Amino acid sequence: MYRFVLPTGWVAQLTPAQFDALTDVAKRWNLTNTVEVSPMFGGEGAVVVNVGTMYLAVETDGHVHS
């Protein structure tokens, strides 16, 4: 089970679609169980995650893009 936290250490408030998409990203990129995500500036609820070689954004509907 993955835990998605903000840089402050607080648990990120995600939609169910975001949680599922981030879980898929974490599995694909072999991330640790605790994954740090950041709010996307001007993203209306989207979050950004660093996967090592790039950043991926996850929209509230679960759409993932770089």
C-alpha positions as CSV (number, residue, x, y, z in Angstrom):
1,M,0.0,0.0,0.0
2,Y,1.3,3.4,-0.9
3,R,1.2,6.6,1.1
4,F,1.2,9.9,-0.7
5,V,2.4,12.9,1.3
6,L,3.0,16.6,0.7
7,P,6.5,18.1,1.2
8,T,5.3,19.2,4.7
9,G,4.7,15.5,5.6
10,W,1.0,15.8,5.7
11,V,-1.0,13.2,3.8
12,A,-2.1,14.5,0.4
13,Q,-5.9,14.9,-0.1
14,L,-6.4,13.0,-3.4
15,T,-9.4,12.0,-5.4
16,P,-10.0,8.2,-5.8
17,A,-8.9,8.5,-9.5
18,Q,-5.7,10.3,-8.5
19,F,-4.9,7.7,-5.8
20,D,-5.3,4.9,-8.4
21,A,-3.3,6.7,-11.0
22,L,-0.5,7.5,-8.5
23,T,-0.4,3.9,-7.3
24,D,0.1,2.8,-10.9
25,V,2.9,5.4,-11.4
26,A,4.5,4.3,-8.1
27,K,4.5,0.6,-9.2
28,R,5.7,1.3,-12.7
29,W,8.6,3.6,-11.5
30,N,9.4,1.4,-8.5
31,L,8.9,4.2,-6.0
32,T,9.1,3.7,-2.2
33,N,5.9,3.1,-0.2
34,T,5.9,6.8,0.9
35,V,5.7,9.0,-2.1
36,E,6.1,12.8,-2.0
37,V,3.7,14.7,-4.2
38,S,3.4,18.5,-4.6
39,P,0.4,20.6,-5.6
40,M,0.7,21.8,-9.2
41,F,0.7,25.6,-9.5
42,G,-2.5,26.6,-11.3
43,G,-3.4,22.9,-11.6
44,E,-6.9,23.1,-10.0
45,G,-6.2,20.1,-7.7
46,A,-3.6,18.3,-9.8
47,V,-0.4,17.0,-8.1
48,V,3.1,16.5,-9.4
49,V,5.4,13.6,-8.5
50,N,9.1,13.2,-9.3
51,V,9.8,9.8,-10.7
52,G,13.6,10.2,-10.9
53,T,14.1,11.3,-14.5
54,M,11.1,13.6,-14.9
55,Y,8.0,14.9,-13.2
56,L,4.6,13.6,-13.8
57,A,1.4,15.5,-13.2
58,V,-1.8,13.7,-12.1
59,E,-5.1,15.5,-12.7
60,T,-8.1,15.1,-10.5
61,D,-9.7,12.7,-13.0
62,G,-6.6,10.4,-12.9
63,H,-5.1,11.6,-16.2
64,V,-1.2,11.4,-16.0
65,H,1.1,13.5,-18.2
66,S,4.6,14.8,-18.2
